[in-house]
C-alpha cells in the first residue's frame, strides 16, 4: 500500500496453509484492492479469511469488497466491523490452515479498545495444543508502529503500556513483529517502544496533575511529536 500524507505504508499480511489462507488488514476502501486480490490469487486459490487488527478505516475499508466476494471476516467484537462473520472477545481464536496455525487474540486495549494480535506458527507445531505453539510472526496492527510515532486519538495509554509488555513476552526471542505501518521489527523494538510510552505516560500524568490550566505546556518534553503528544494528553485528561 502506498504512503499517504507522509504516513508509512500499511502492512498487509498473507498467511497461506495447505487448505486455507488468512489476509490481515486488507486496507482502505480507496486503496489497491484489486491489485491486492490479484496478488493473492497468484499465490493461492485457497478459501480466504480476512482478519482485522482493529476497526480504523485505513485497515478495514476494503472489507465490504472482500465480504461481498465470499471471504470470512474476523474482527474484535467491539471493533465496529459490520461485515464480521466471526468475532473475538476475551477468548483467543485458533485457525488451522493446514500446516500453519494462526492465533487471533485480544491482548488488551491500546491503540483502540478492540485491538487484535495475530500470531502465526508454522509447520510441525500445527497439531499441538494452542499453548504450545510458539509464534514465528506476530501481526500487531497499530499497537506497534515503526518509522512514525504511535497515534493516540482513540487510545488507552496506560493499558497500551501493559499490552506492549504482553506482545514482547509473546514474541520471545525470535519472532518477527509486523507493525501496522513501517518495517518489520523484533521483540527488543517492542520493549523500547514500551519504555518510551511509559515515559510519555508518566510525563503526561505529571503535567496534568501539576498544571492548573494548560497541560499541553508539557508537549516539548514528551517523547513524541507535537500532534501525537497533544493526543496523548487529551486522552489521559479524559480518563483513558
Backbone bond lengths (Angstrom), bond angles and torsions (degrees), N, CA, C in turn:
res aa  C-N    CA-C-N  psi(-1)  N-CA   C-N-CA  omega(-1)  CA-C   N-CA-C  phi
1 X - - - 1.450 - - 1.533 109.92 -
2 X 1.319 116.89 142.28 1.451 121.55 -176.73 1.520 111.31 -76.46
3 X 1.336 115.27 152.66 1.457 120.03 174.50 1.523 109.80 -69.06
4 X 1.331 116.35 145.80 1.456 122.11 179.45 1.525 108.38 -127.35
5 X 1.340 116.42 123.39 1.467 121.53 178.21 1.519 112.43 52.08
6 X 1.329 115.33 39.85 1.453 119.88 176.86 1.508 115.37 80.87
7 X 1.341 118.00 -2.49 1.460 121.17 178.89 1.522 109.19 -79.59
8 X 1.331 116.28 136.76 1.456 119.83 -179.84 1.525 110.30 -57.58
9 X 1.335 117.56 145.26 1.472 120.34 -178.03 1.527 112.05 -57.13
10 X 1.314 114.58 149.42 1.460 121.07 175.35 1.517 109.68 -70.21
11 X 1.318 116.53 138.16 1.459 120.97 174.40 1.523 110.26 -91.58
12 X 1.312 116.06 122.53 1.457 123.28 176.15 1.522 107.38 -107.14
13 X 1.330 117.25 130.55 1.464 120.78 -177.82 1.515 112.17 -108.45
14 X 1.324 116.37 144.02 1.463 122.30 173.65 1.521 108.44 -129.02
15 X 1.321 115.77 121.74 1.462 122.12 178.76 1.523 107.27 -116.28
16 X 1.326 117.04 122.87 1.461 120.76 -172.57 1.521 110.11 -117.73
17 X 1.329 115.90 125.83 1.451 121.90 173.02 1.513 110.90 -110.73
18 X 1.322 115.99 -173.70 1.460 120.48 -177.16 1.519 112.38 -68.69
19 X 1.343 117.43 -30.27 1.458 118.13 -176.15 1.522 113.91 -133.83
20 X 1.346 118.17 6.74 1.456 120.13 178.43 1.523 108.61 -158.57
21 X 1.335 116.69 160.58 1.464 121.77 178.48 1.516 109.62 -137.64
22 X 1.334 115.44 151.99 1.463 122.22 178.23 1.519 108.48 -122.82
23 X 1.327 115.52 131.21 1.462 122.96 174.91 1.520 108.02 -109.52
24 X 1.320 116.82 122.95 1.463 122.08 -177.67 1.522 109.54 -101.35
25 X 1.331 116.51 122.61 1.466 124.03 174.97 1.534 112.49 54.95
26 X 1.337 117.40 82.54 1.465 120.31 -174.84 1.514 115.27 -72.16
27 X 1.331 118.62 -9.88 1.455 119.76 175.40 1.509 114.14 104.65
28 X 1.330 115.34 -170.73 1.455 121.88 -172.47 1.525 111.87 -84.36
29 X 1.319 114.93 166.11 1.465 120.35 -179.40 1.518 111.68 -64.97
30 X 1.326 117.14 -31.76 1.463 120.32 -179.98 1.524 111.71 -101.86
31 X 1.338 116.09 22.25 1.455 120.93 179.18 1.520 112.25 -87.80
32 X 1.324 115.05 -159.01 1.467 121.45 -174.62 1.524 110.56 -93.05
33 X 1.338 116.93 58.10 1.463 120.03 -173.06 1.523 111.90 -65.15
34 X 1.311 117.22 -48.79 1.464 119.76 -176.70 1.526 111.92 -65.66
35 X 1.347 119.68 -46.97 1.471 118.73 174.36 1.527 112.85 -60.02
36 X 1.340 116.39 -35.24 1.465 119.31 177.68 1.526 110.73 -63.21
37 X 1.327 117.23 -47.06 1.464 120.45 179.75 1.523 111.52 -64.03
38 X 1.326 116.72 -35.75 1.465 120.00 177.29 1.526 110.66 -65.58
39 X 1.336 115.95 -39.19 1.470 119.88 178.42 1.522 110.98 -66.11
40 X 1.337 116.57 -41.00 1.465 120.79 177.71 1.530 109.83 -62.52
41 X 1.338 116.78 -45.64 1.472 121.13 -178.62 1.522 112.03 -62.97
42 X 1.334 116.61 -29.41 1.464 119.74 178.59 1.522 112.01 -72.74
43 X 1.348 116.37 -20.20 1.466 120.88 -178.85 1.516 111.70 -96.65
44 X 1.338 116.61 -41.02 1.459 119.72 -175.15 1.525 111.10 -150.50
45 X 1.316 115.47 147.35 1.461 121.59 171.99 1.526 111.09 -106.94
46 X 1.332 116.66 10.88 1.464 121.32 -178.62 1.524 110.68 -67.40
47 X 1.336 117.66 152.31 1.473 120.79 173.84 1.523 110.18 -54.82
48 X 1.325 115.69 144.73 1.456 121.15 -170.51 1.528 111.71 -112.88
49 X 1.325 114.98 132.16 1.465 122.38 170.03 1.517 108.04 -113.33
50 X 1.318 116.66 131.79 1.458 122.31 177.92 1.527 108.54 -101.04
51 X 1.336 117.03 129.83 1.463 121.73 176.57 1.521 108.38 -117.38
52 X 1.326 116.09 127.43 1.466 122.78 179.87 1.522 109.25 -100.43
53 X 1.322 117.48 124.78 1.459 119.59 179.79 1.525 112.34 -70.91
54 X 1.338 116.91 -26.99 1.469 122.46 174.07 1.522 107.61 -166.36
55 X 1.323 117.25 -177.03 1.442 119.89 -168.74 1.509 117.39 -95.30
56 X 1.325 119.83 2.96 1.460 120.54 -177.50 1.523 111.50 -65.72
57 X 1.330 115.35 144.31 1.462 121.31 -168.98 1.519 113.67 -64.94
58 X 1.332 118.22 -27.59 1.471 118.11 179.29 1.525 111.46 -69.35
59 X 1.336 117.46 -16.27 1.464 122.25 177.38 1.528 112.46 -100.86
60 X 1.334 117.12 -26.02 1.470 120.18 -169.31 1.521 115.00 -121.02
61 X 1.326 118.36 -2.11 1.456 119.81 -175.05 1.517 114.46 -59.28
62 X 1.334 116.60 -28.63 1.463 120.81 -179.61 1.523 112.82 -82.67
63 X 1.325 117.61 -5.28 1.463 120.68 -175.51 1.535 113.08 -58.75
64 X 1.336 120.42 -44.53 1.466 118.43 179.82 1.529 113.43 -56.96
65 X 1.329 117.31 -37.68 1.462 120.61 177.90 1.521 110.96 -62.42
66 X 1.321 116.40 -44.03 1.463 121.01 -179.11 1.521 111.41 -70.37
67 X 1.323 116.54 -39.04 1.467 120.00 177.98 1.530 110.55 -63.12
68 X 1.328 116.70 -39.44 1.460 120.79 -179.97 1.521 111.96 -65.07
69 X 1.325 116.08 -21.65 1.464 120.59 179.48 1.525 112.07 -97.86
70 X 1.329 116.15 10.97 1.454 120.02 171.20 1.508 116.65 97.66
71 X 1.336 118.29 4.53 1.460 119.63 179.97 1.527 110.73 -72.76
72 X 1.328 115.85 141.15 1.465 120.83 170.17 1.522 107.97 -72.59
73 X 1.325 117.70 140.16 1.461 122.29 -178.22 1.526 109.10 -119.91
74 X 1.332 116.24 126.77 1.458 122.22 178.40 1.525 108.93 -119.30
75 X 1.328 115.94 132.98 1.462 121.87 177.65 1.522 108.63 -150.98
76 X 1.314 116.00 167.69 1.467 119.72 172.18 1.524 108.53 -65.49
77 X 1.311 115.16 147.00 1.467 119.59 -175.89 1.529 112.76 -62.70
78 X 1.348 117.77 -22.25 1.459 121.26 -179.18 1.528 113.06 -106.27
79 X 1.334 117.22 12.82 1.469 120.17 -175.67 1.518 113.19 -80.84
80 X 1.329 117.34 -13.03 1.452 119.74 179.17 1.507 114.42 76.27
81 X 1.327 116.72 25.10 1.465 120.94 177.43 1.526 107.50 -91.23
82 X 1.326 115.81 100.33 1.463 120.57 -171.37 1.522 112.96 -63.85
83 X 1.319 117.18 -27.02 1.468 120.95 -176.45 1.525 113.31 -84.75
84 X 1.336 117.55 -1.25 1.468 119.84 -176.72 1.527 111.21 -59.53
85 X 1.325 115.55 128.27 1.461 121.33 176.45 1.524 111.30 -97.16
86 X 1.327 116.97 -17.71 1.461 122.90 173.31 1.518 107.18 -139.78
87 X 1.327 115.91 141.58 1.457 119.16 179.56 1.526 110.01 -124.67
88 X 1.331 114.13 156.90 1.460 122.49 179.77 1.515 108.16 -117.93
89 X 1.323 116.08 135.07 1.457 121.98 175.77 1.508 109.62 -121.88
90 X 1.336 116.29 -118.27 1.460 120.49 -178.40 1.525 113.05 -77.18
91 X 1.332 117.11 -25.95 1.460 120.38 -178.18 1.525 110.60 -95.49
92 X 1.332 117.87 134.20 1.468 120.16 178.67 1.523 111.71 -69.56
93 X 1.299 115.23 159.66 1.452 122.55 179.07 1.522 108.66 -114.76
94 X 1.334 116.21 133.00 1.467 121.70 -179.77 1.517 109.28 -112.40
95 X 1.336 116.25 127.12 1.459 122.40 179.70 1.520 108.91 -119.82
96 X 1.323 117.36 118.10 1.464 121.85 175.74 1.517 107.51 -94.21
97 X 1.314 116.43 110.76 1.462 121.53 -177.28 1.522 112.58 -88.83
98 X 1.328 115.88 -5.89 1.464 120.63 -174.69 1.514 109.53 98.27
99 X 1.334 116.25 91.70 1.464 121.10 -176.83 1.512 113.88 82.77
100 X 1.287 117.96 -10.46 1.466 123.91 177.94 1.527 107.89 -137.86
101 X 1.329 116.34 134.61 1.460 121.13 178.97 1.519 109.16 -115.92
102 X 1.325 115.24 135.65 1.455 122.08 178.07 1.525 108.48 -116.85
103 X 1.329 116.32 130.73 1.459 122.62 174.63 1.516 108.90 -110.88
104 X 1.315 116.55 126.91 1.458 123.08 178.30 1.522 106.86 -110.85
105 X 1.342 116.57 121.25 1.458 119.21 -170.21 1.525 111.64 -145.84
106 X 1.321 115.12 143.04 1.466 122.39 172.07 1.520 107.29 -94.51
107 X 1.331 116.70 108.34 1.461 121.26 -178.07 1.516 112.65 -90.98
108 X 1.317 117.02 -0.67 1.453 121.30 179.83 1.514 110.80 136.12
109 X 1.323 115.04 164.42 1.462 120.24 177.87 1.523 109.64 -71.25
110 X 1.332 115.26 156.81 1.454 119.53 179.02 1.513 110.73 -169.87
111 X 1.331 116.50 -98.07 1.463 121.12 177.14 1.522 110.22 -60.05
112 X 1.327 116.40 -37.06 1.469 123.24 172.16 1.525 107.73 -139.81
113 X 1.330 115.91 -176.45 1.466 120.51 175.05 1.518 111.85 -80.30
114 X 1.329 117.64 -8.53 1.465 120.70 -168.94 1.523 111.85 -135.72
115 X 1.328 115.91 50.56 1.469 120.95 178.93 1.523 111.06 -85.24
116 X 1.318 115.53 142.63 1.460 121.52 173.58 1.526 110.06 -120.04
117 X 1.327 115.18 146.07 1.461 122.66 173.13 1.522 107.44 -113.87
118 X 1.313 116.56 134.52 1.464 122.07 -177.63 1.516 108.72 -113.02
119 X 1.327 116.41 113.44 1.453 122.24 178.48 1.510 110.93 -99.87
120 X 1.329 116.93 137.19 1.462 122.35 -178.39 1.518 109.14 -119.10
121 X 1.322 115.90 121.17 1.463 122.36 175.44 1.521 107.94 -119.82
122 X 1.322 117.33 128.67 1.456 119.06 -172.28 1.511 113.63 -111.79
123 X 1.329 113.31 166.29 1.452 122.46 168.23 1.500 115.06 66.21
124 X 1.318 117.25 -123.97 1.446 123.84 -165.85 1.519 113.40 -64.10
125 X 1.332 117.95 -25.34 1.465 120.13 -175.47 1.515 113.47 -81.00
126 X 1.341 118.15 -3.04 1.455 119.71 -170.17 1.515 114.07 -63.75
127 X 1.326 118.62 -20.24 1.457 119.89 -179.61 1.506 113.87 -97.75
128 X 1.332 118.42 1.56 1.456 121.15 -176.10 1.512 111.24 -86.44
129 X 1.329 114.83 168.74 1.459 119.79 176.51 1.523 109.92 -63.92
130 X 1.323 115.89 152.55 1.466 120.63 -174.26 1.523 111.88 -55.90
131 X 1.309 117.80 -38.65 1.448 120.39 -177.09 1.511 113.78 -68.39
132 X 1.358 117.83 -17.47 1.450 121.37 -178.03 1.522 112.85 -94.02
133 X 1.314 118.20 -6.46 1.448 121.99 -175.24 1.522 110.04 -89.39
134 X 1.312 116.11 111.78 1.456 121.77 -178.24 1.523 108.30 -90.52
135 X 1.328 118.33 125.93 1.465 119.19 -176.32 1.519 112.81 -70.28
136 X 1.329 114.93 141.02 1.455 121.61 171.30 1.525 110.33 -90.55
137 X 1.331 115.49 -28.59 1.465 122.23 -178.29 1.526 108.36 -138.63
138 X 1.325 116.97 140.61 1.464 122.94 173.57 1.523 108.53 -123.94
139 X 1.330 116.19 120.04 1.460 121.37 171.07 1.528 107.36 -92.65
140 X 1.332 116.42 118.85 1.464 120.18 -170.05 1.516 114.38 -113.42
141 X 1.321 118.28 3.39 1.451 118.80 -177.47 1.514 110.79 54.22
142 X 1.329 117.37 -147.64 1.455 120.32 -175.63 1.523 113.69 -85.20
143 X 1.329 117.56 8.93 1.467 119.20 167.29 1.520 110.37 -62.45
144 X 1.326 115.89 -31.27 1.465 122.05 176.65 1.526 107.32 -121.59
145 X 1.313 116.05 136.27 1.465 120.56 -177.80 1.521 108.83 -140.47
146 X 1.324 116.17 132.49 1.465 121.10 -179.28 1.527 109.34 -118.00
147 X 1.321 116.50 137.40 1.456 120.65 175.25 1.516 114.57 92.15
148 X 1.320 117.71 -25.76 1.464 122.69 176.60 1.526 108.68 -138.17
149 X 1.318 115.89 162.00 1.461 120.05 -178.28 1.531 111.27 -71.06
150 X 1.337 117.39 151.64 1.463 120.32 173.99 1.513 110.86 -62.99
151 X 1.327 115.50 152.12 1.464 121.09 178.96 1.526 109.24 -102.69
152 X 1.335 115.53 132.46 1.462 121.44 -171.64 1.521 114.02 -108.81
153 X 1.326 118.70 6.66 1.463 121.86 -171.58 1.529 112.89 -53.10
154 X 1.331 116.99 -45.26 1.468 121.69 -178.76 1.520 111.80 -112.91
155 X 1.302 117.01 24.88 1.464 120.74 -166.12 1.519 114.09 -90.90
156 X 1.335 113.01 170.68 1.460 124.25 174.04 1.537 105.50 -127.73
157 X 1.351 117.15 84.07 1.463 121.08 -166.91 1.527 115.41 -56.37
158 X 1.332 118.29 -45.74 1.459 119.38 -178.50 1.526 110.65 -65.75
159 X 1.329 117.00 -42.18 1.460 120.46 176.56 1.522 110.95 -63.42
160 X 1.322 116.48 -36.09 1.462 121.18 -177.77 1.528 110.62 -60.69
161 X 1.322 116.48 -40.95 1.471 119.91 177.59 1.529 109.89 -57.70
162 X 1.327 117.23 -45.89 1.470 120.60 -179.71 1.532 111.18 -66.23
163 X 1.333 116.55 -40.05 1.458 120.00 -179.21 1.523 111.37 -64.67
164 X 1.317 117.40 -38.60 1.462 120.07 175.69 1.529 110.99 -62.14
165 X 1.324 117.33 -34.66 1.466 119.73 175.09 1.517 111.80 -62.85
166 X 1.325 116.77 -38.83 1.468 120.56 178.27 1.531 111.05 -68.97
167 X 1.326 116.75 -37.69 1.470 119.72 176.91 1.524 109.78 -64.38
168 X 1.333 116.14 -42.75 1.474 119.70 178.41 1.521 110.39 -59.27
169 X 1.322 117.41 -43.05 1.460 120.79 179.63 1.526 110.72 -66.13
170 X 1.335 117.63 -41.43 1.463 121.10 -178.98 1.518 111.62 -65.95
171 X 1.328 116.85 -31.71 1.463 120.75 -177.70 1.518 112.59 -72.09
172 X 1.328 117.48 -21.35 1.455 119.60 -178.42 1.514 110.79 59.96
173 X 1.314 115.89 -141.29 1.462 120.10 -179.18 1.514 113.26 -104.09
174 X 1.348 117.08 -15.09 1.459 117.19 -170.99 1.511 117.04 -122.47
175 X 1.331 119.23 -6.76 1.461 119.84 -174.32 1.525 111.81 -72.03
176 X 1.311 115.52 145.09 1.455 122.14 170.60 1.521 107.33 -85.00
177 X 1.322 116.63 129.27 1.460 122.07 -179.79 1.525 107.72 -106.48
178 X 1.333 115.80 119.31 1.465 121.14 -179.04 1.523 108.59 -100.72
179 X 1.339 117.52 113.80 1.462 119.81 179.22 1.526 110.88 -78.03
180 X 1.332 115.68 169.20 1.453 118.88 176.08 1.514 112.27 -65.00
181 X 1.323 115.92 -34.30 1.462 122.27 179.07 1.518 107.95 -138.98
182 X 1.317 117.17 142.38 1.456 121.51 178.28 1.515 113.10 99.84
183 X 1.313 115.66 -174.84 1.460 121.95 -174.86 1.532 111.69 -79.95
184 X 1.334 117.04 152.69 1.474 119.63 174.01 1.522 111.17 -56.91
185 X 1.336 115.52 146.33 1.452 121.64 -176.57 1.526 108.89 -130.90
186 X 1.325 115.68 -171.00 1.463 120.18 179.75 1.525 110.13 -127.83
187 X 1.319 115.14 -175.77 1.458 120.60 -176.10 1.522 112.48 -62.88
188 X 1.319 117.15 -34.39 1.461 119.44 -179.58 1.522 111.70 -68.05
189 X 1.318 116.69 -34.14 1.465 119.38 174.44 1.522 109.71 -61.68
190 X 1.336 117.04 -44.01 1.462 121.01 179.31 1.529 110.10 -61.43
191 X 1.331 116.44 -41.65 1.471 119.90 178.73 1.528 110.91 -62.63
192 X 1.341 116.86 -40.71 1.464 120.67 178.96 1.525 110.65 -67.00
193 X 1.333 116.64 -39.80 1.466 120.07 177.26 1.525 110.46 -62.46
194 X 1.316 116.17 -39.27 1.463 120.49 178.24 1.521 110.88 -63.85
195 X 1.332 117.99 -43.86 1.468 120.51 179.76 1.529 110.96 -62.73
196 X 1.315 115.68 -42.37 1.467 120.10 -179.74 1.523 110.43 -64.94
197 X 1.330 116.70 -40.62 1.453 119.37 179.64 1.530 111.04 -68.54
198 X 1.304 116.81 -36.63 1.466 120.20 176.06 1.524 110.21 -61.21
199 X 1.334 115.89 -42.32 1.462 120.09 176.97 1.528 110.91 -62.27
200 X 1.331 116.46 -46.42 1.461 119.93 179.44 1.518 112.24 -62.07
201 X 1.329 116.13 -38.99 1.460 121.40 178.20 1.521 110.52 -63.64
202 X 1.334 117.20 -44.75 1.463 120.90 -178.55 1.526 111.45 -65.29
203 X 1.342 116.50 -45.03 1.459 120.15 179.87 1.520 111.50 -63.51
204 X 1.333 116.09 -40.24 1.470 120.04 179.22 1.521 110.77 -66.34
205 X 1.327 116.29 -42.23 1.461 120.51 179.76 1.521 110.94 -62.66
206 X 1.350 116.11 -42.30 1.464 119.72 178.06 1.519 111.17 -63.44
207 X 1.340 116.10 -41.26 1.462 119.79 -178.61 1.520 111.19 -65.19
208 X 1.329 116.45 -40.22 1.468 120.57 179.61 1.530 110.27 -65.80
209 X 1.322 116.73 -38.97 1.465 121.02 -178.74 1.529 111.40 -70.31
210 X 1.320 116.66 -37.93 1.462 120.49 -172.34 1.521 113.39 -89.96
211 X 1.338 116.77 -25.63 1.465 119.55 -175.12 1.519 110.57 -80.17
212 X 1.320 115.97 126.45 1.458 120.64 175.86 1.519 109.62 -75.33
213 X 1.313 115.87 -36.55 1.456 119.96 -177.13 1.514 113.11 -116.16
214 X 1.325 116.52 -76.79 1.459 121.38 -168.01 1.525 111.38 -109.88
215 X 1.338 116.40 102.32 1.464 120.42 178.23 1.518 111.91 -71.19
216 X 1.344 117.21 -15.28 1.472 119.03 -179.39 1.522 111.87 -68.69
217 X 1.344 118.79 -7.40 1.463 120.34 173.50 1.527 111.23 -62.42
218 X 1.341 115.75 -17.28 1.465 119.70 179.15 1.526 112.42 -81.45
219 X 1.323 118.50 -6.73 1.468 121.38 -174.79 1.531 112.73 -51.85
220 X 1.357 119.66 -42.50 1.471 118.36 -177.95 1.529 114.90 -60.72
221 X 1.336 118.60 -22.93 1.467 119.19 -177.56 1.530 113.03 -102.17
222 X 1.326 117.87 -6.72 1.467 120.95 176.22 1.530 108.58 -77.32
223 X 1.335 119.05 136.81 1.466 121.50 -169.67 1.526 115.12 -78.24
224 X 1.336 117.05 38.05 1.454 122.34 176.37 1.521 108.57 -136.83
225 X 1.320 116.09 172.33 1.448 120.29 175.84 1.513 111.50 -66.74
226 X 1.348 117.34 166.35 1.471 120.61 -176.48 1.527 113.87 -57.26
227 X 1.331 117.91 -43.83 1.466 120.02 -177.92 1.521 111.41 -65.90
228 X 1.346 116.17 -45.65 1.457 119.98 -179.41 1.531 111.09 -66.69
229 X 1.337 116.83 -38.01 1.466 120.19 178.34 1.528 111.17 -64.52
230 X 1.320 116.04 -39.41 1.462 120.05 178.36 1.539 110.14 -64.51
231 X 1.345 115.95 -42.30 1.469 120.11 177.22 1.521 110.74 -60.53
232 X 1.341 116.37 -42.81 1.468 120.87 -178.69 1.530 110.51 -61.75
233 X 1.315 117.26 -47.94 1.461 120.78 -179.63 1.535 110.67 -63.07
234 X 1.317 116.06 -41.90 1.464 120.24 -179.74 1.519 111.44 -60.93
235 X 1.333 116.61 -44.36 1.478 120.17 179.51 1.522 111.09 -64.47
236 X 1.314 116.97 -40.65 1.456 120.06 -178.48 1.527 111.20 -70.50
237 X 1.311 117.04 -35.76 1.462 119.28 178.58 1.525 111.59 -68.27
238 X 1.327 116.34 -26.15 1.459 119.75 179.49 1.533 112.27 -87.28
239 X 1.342 116.32 6.10 1.449 120.42 174.82 1.501 115.30 92.88
240 X 1.318 117.45 11.27 1.454 120.62 179.29 1.531 111.13 -99.09
